[in-house]
């Protein structure tokens, strides 16, 4: 479970470092800043969840597949970039999230199930 602790801890810290600046971006030129800030808010909340999971992966194992889905939600960033409609910054963020999705799957598989109390 040590590996799972570190996977989620690193993901949470990395995510907080990447997501927090999004709240300070100039949204005055955006057509719909509410979507941008909504994404940032949900992503920020998940980084906190990753840090919580890192405290006791065995206890929080059932929520790990949801964390994989959160990481897979950035697949559209990659697609939009590849078809010429996306930003390079979001493309690389999407790639990083796919690496973390794989790491989360590994952490889930490595973390033993707890017996029901």
N, C-alpha and C positions, 0 to 999 in steps of 0.2 A: 504493500500500500504506500510505501515511501515514494515510489515513482508517480503514483496517482496524485499524491499530495503536491509534488513538485510540478507536475504538468498543470494542474489547476491553479496553483499559486503563481507560476510564471505567466500563464494565460491571463489571470486577473490583473496582475501588475502591469503587464504589457498593454492590456486593453485599457486600463485606466490612463496610462500615459498617452495612448493614441486617441481615445475618445474624448477626454476632458477638453482639449483645445477646440473641439468642434463646437462647444457651447459659446466660444468667443469669436466665432467667424462672423464676418459681415454678411448678414442675411438680407440686407436692404435691396439687393439686386435680384433676389430669388423670387420666382413667381409664387411659389408655395413654401415659405420657410417652415410652416408647421410640420410638413412631412420630414424635412431635414432634421428639425429639432426633436420631432417624435422619434425618429430613428436613433438619434444620439441619446435620448433619454432611456429608451429600451435597452440599447447596447450598454449604456453605463450601468443600468440595474443588473444586467447579466454579468458584468465584470465583478460586481459585489457578490453575486451568487457563486461565481467561480472561486472567490476567496473563501466563502463559507464552506464550500465543498472541500477545499484544501485542508480544512481543519479536521475533518473526519470522513474520508472518502467512503468507508464502509457504511456509515450511517446514511450518507446522501447518495449512495449508488443508484437508487431508483430514478433520480432526477438527471443523471448523466446523459441518457439518450436525448433529453430535451436540450441539453447544452450542445449536443452534436447538431441538432436541428437549427439552433441559433447560428452556429457557424456556417451551416449549409445555406442559410438565408442570404449570404453574400455572393452566391453563385451568379445572380443577375449582374453584379458588378463586372465579373469576368466576361460574361456574354456581351454586355453592352460595349465594353472596350473592344472586344474582338470584331464586332460589327461596325465599329467606328463611331459609336454614340456615347462612349464612356470616357471617363477621366482616368489617366494613368495612375494617379494616386489611389483611387478606389480599386483599380485593377490589382495593384500590388497588395493592397489590404485584403482583397478577396482571396488572393493566392495564400497569404499568411493565414487567413481563417480556414482555408481548406487543409492546410498542414495541421492546424490546431484541431480540426474536426477528426482527422486521422488519429492524432494523439489522444483525443478524448475517447475514441473508440478503443484504443489500446488500453487506456486507463480503466475503462469500464470492464473490459475483458480480464484485466489483471486483478481487479478488486473482487475479493471473495464476497459472495452473498452472505448476509447476516441471517441467522435463524430468526424466525418470527417469535416474538415474545409472548 
